[in-house]
Amino acid sequence: MTINRTIAFAVLAGLTVAPLTVSADDDAPKVTRSSKTLPELVLGSDKSSYDLNRTDFELVAGQGYRWKITSHGGFEYKFMTDLWRNVWIDQIVINDLEVHMAGAPAWLEFDDAGTILVQFHTVRPGEYSWSVPDLADKGLKGKITIK
């Protein structure tokens, strides 16, 4: 019976002390089982076909994401990124039609105004670039960082 009390005391002491310890990773974003929605990327605007609503994105390795990429129209936008080769793509949705793939797309092409939703899981941390290659010199480019 004494050994059981000793074990119980050790477990109880461990439970009361454990919350006082803080690891360096407590400030790091937590990975969840549900997908998170990234801020939408909009290519072009009413003012200019070269406008962007944002350029940089920060993600967490191991997390699932939903990312809407929208063309405001005006140009044919060929959206390219090396991110696709470093994530697991769950599906691509265009007008409620789903594309399920066993590999990454080479690029997403917008011939007209519209939205493409890409659902994926990050796999490899790093810094990745995205651009509309023919218009990158006009500012249609950015980076995606996976921590």
PEUR-V454379 format. One record per residue. N is the residue number from 1. RES is the residue in one small letter. SS is DSSP state (helix for helix, strand for strand, loop for the rest). PSI is psi in degrees with one decimal (999 if undefined). Layout:
BEGIN
n/res/ss/psi
N/RES/SS/PSI
N/RES/SS/PSI
END
This chain:
BEGIN
n/res/ss/psi
1/m/loop/-32.9
2/t/helix/-38.8
3/i/helix/-37.5
4/n/helix/-39.7
5/r/helix/-38.7
6/t/helix/-44.3
7/i/helix/-44.2
8/a/helix/-41.5
9/f/helix/-42.2
10/a/helix/-41.7
11/v/helix/-45.8
12/l/helix/-43.0
13/a/helix/-39.8
14/g/helix/-38.4
15/l/helix/-33.9
16/t/helix/-27.5
17/v/helix/-32.1
18/a/helix/-43.4
19/p/loop/-18.0
20/l/loop/-18.3
21/t/loop/137.8
22/v/loop/129.3
23/s/loop/163.5
24/a/helix/-20.3
25/d/helix/1.2
26/d/helix/-25.2
27/d/helix/-13.6
28/a/loop/144.0
29/p/loop/142.0
30/k/loop/139.2
31/v/loop/133.0
32/t/loop/163.9
33/r/loop/-25.1
34/s/loop/149.0
35/s/loop/144.0
36/k/strand/152.1
37/t/strand/121.8
38/l/loop/155.2
39/p/loop/139.3
40/e/loop/143.5
41/l/strand/122.4
42/v/strand/121.6
43/l/strand/118.1
44/g/loop/166.9
45/s/loop/-178.7
46/d/loop/-31.1
47/k/loop/-41.6
48/s/loop/141.9
49/s/loop/-9.1
50/y/loop/-2.7
51/d/loop/151.8
52/l/strand/148.1
53/n/loop/-19.1
54/r/loop/161.5
55/t/loop/-33.0
56/d/strand/146.1
57/f/strand/140.9
58/e/strand/129.2
59/l/strand/170.5
60/v/loop/133.5
61/a/loop/135.9
62/g/loop/-5.0
63/q/loop/146.4
64/g/strand/145.2
65/y/strand/153.9
66/r/strand/126.6
67/w/strand/116.0
68/k/strand/127.9
69/i/strand/121.0
70/t/strand/135.6
71/s/strand/127.3
72/h/loop/-9.2
73/g/loop/-179.1
74/g/loop/-44.0
75/f/loop/167.9
76/e/loop/110.4
77/y/strand/127.1
78/k/strand/97.1
79/f/strand/119.4
80/m/strand/144.2
81/t/strand/146.3
82/d/helix/-3.4
83/l/helix/-40.6
84/w/helix/-29.5
85/r/helix/-4.1
86/n/helix/17.0
87/v/strand/165.5
88/w/strand/113.3
89/i/strand/122.1
90/d/strand/-50.1
91/q/strand/161.3
92/i/strand/130.3
93/v/strand/126.5
94/i/strand/117.1
95/n/loop/48.1
96/d/loop/15.0
97/l/strand/129.9
98/e/strand/138.0
99/v/strand/118.9
100/h/loop/131.7
101/m/loop/161.0
102/a/loop/15.1
103/g/loop/179.2
104/a/loop/149.2
105/p/loop/152.1
106/a/loop/-41.9
107/w/loop/167.7
108/l/strand/129.5
109/e/strand/129.6
110/f/strand/107.3
111/d/loop/-15.6
112/d/loop/178.1
113/a/loop/143.2
114/g/strand/176.5
115/t/strand/139.6
116/i/strand/129.0
117/l/strand/124.0
118/v/strand/125.1
119/q/strand/128.2
120/f/strand/166.1
121/h/strand/131.4
122/t/strand/143.0
123/v/loop/-48.0
124/r/loop/119.0
125/p/loop/152.3
126/g/strand/-175.8
127/e/strand/126.7
128/y/strand/149.3
129/s/strand/155.9
130/w/strand/153.0
131/s/strand/165.6
132/v/strand/96.0
133/p/helix/-44.2
134/d/helix/-15.3
135/l/helix/11.8
136/a/helix/-35.5
137/d/helix/-14.0
138/k/helix/4.3
139/g/loop/0.6
140/l/loop/74.9
141/k/strand/163.7
142/g/strand/-167.1
143/k/strand/155.0
144/i/strand/122.2
145/t/strand/126.3
146/i/strand/118.5
147/k/loop/999
END
